[in-house]
Amino acid sequence: MDGADEQPTLREKAYESFTRHLLARDVRPGQFVSQRRLVELTGLTLGAIRELIPRLEAEGLIKTVPQRGLQIAHIDLNLIREAFQLRLFLEKEAVALFTQTASDATVAAMLAEHRDIVAAIESGNATHELEVHAQAVDWGMHDAFIDALGNTIISNAYRVNSIKMRLISQERFRIDGRVGPVMGEHLKVLEAIERRNVDEAVNALAAHINHARSRALRL
């Protein structure tokens, strides 16, 4: 009984460990890895890794290539198009609801966070630490919109797509050097939310996501 209770925890630990190393670029998109390499990387058992692989394959994060082994998701134009399309569909609905339901305090806090970053840039303090912080704020805003839906199915789909989006970001259009423009696009969304203007918020968010998509496809 105890072993059965531990299995879901072990599987989740394996998944979290893999995705953490993936986003840390310890393994790279398109790279081939062996099960033994994943054991070394995660520190988990071979059994745990073998149980993990079907989930990673189902989510499109890894695929088995005959005679070659396991290949980490490859960042190609098709993946970029599909990941952005799913993101746009989900986030437009999410921001519409967020605009109507988010508390004034929540919106004010998000606006203040973004304006502080913009102020730091305008004062000449565009450090690497600020860029790292801005990236976290960027992802945090989008995650907040999805979380507001309160829908586990959508949250799970978005979480998997978010991993792909982060890989695309790392490979194709990092926020480095673009903090000001990105925060400016975010502020248009948040200021529309502050006014409780659903159409304006949705349109501003769509423009922001489409700008990112265009940058990723151009590179």
Phi, psi and omega in degrees: 000314180298319180298318179296322179294329183281335186301311179302322179295318179296317179297318180292323177297319179297317181296312181297321179295315180298310183295326178296315179292326179296312182287338175277359178067026173287333166235148188245152176307133180087347182288144174266135179225153176263164175300322180296323178294322178292326175297313180297319184292315186269338184076014181259174184282161176298323178298318179295321179294319180295327176287332182285324189305314179302322178294317180295323177293317180298327181273357179075019180269344181205154174217150179270124179250117181307137178073352183239332178112212184263130180246128176294146181314131181267131180276102176235177184297325180294316178298318180299312181300313183292318181295317179290324179297315179296317180301316182296314179302312185288316187285331177297316178293320182294316182290330176298315179291318180301320180300326182274334190244340183296142180289155177302321181296319179297314180296317180299320180294319179293319177298316181297319180299315180292317181294328176296320179293315179299318179297321179296320179295314182295335178270005176086020181253045181277071182276169176297322179298322178294320179296319178297316178297317181298322178296319178295320178295319178304303181297323182298322179296312181295319179297323180297323178298314181293317180300329182295339179291330181064033184242111184296321180298313179294318181299319179293317178296318181293321180300314180295316180295327180295325176298316178295320179297321179293323176295317178298316180301315181296324184274329194239325186206061180303154182289345182310125178081355181236020184300315182302305180299321180294315179296327177296319177294321177297318181297325176299320178294311185293324179291327175292322177297318180302324178278357182059037178261098186298311183299317181294320179296315180297315181294321179293321178293317179299319178297318179298312181294320180292328175296316179296319179299316180297319178297318182294322182284335181284327188286000000 
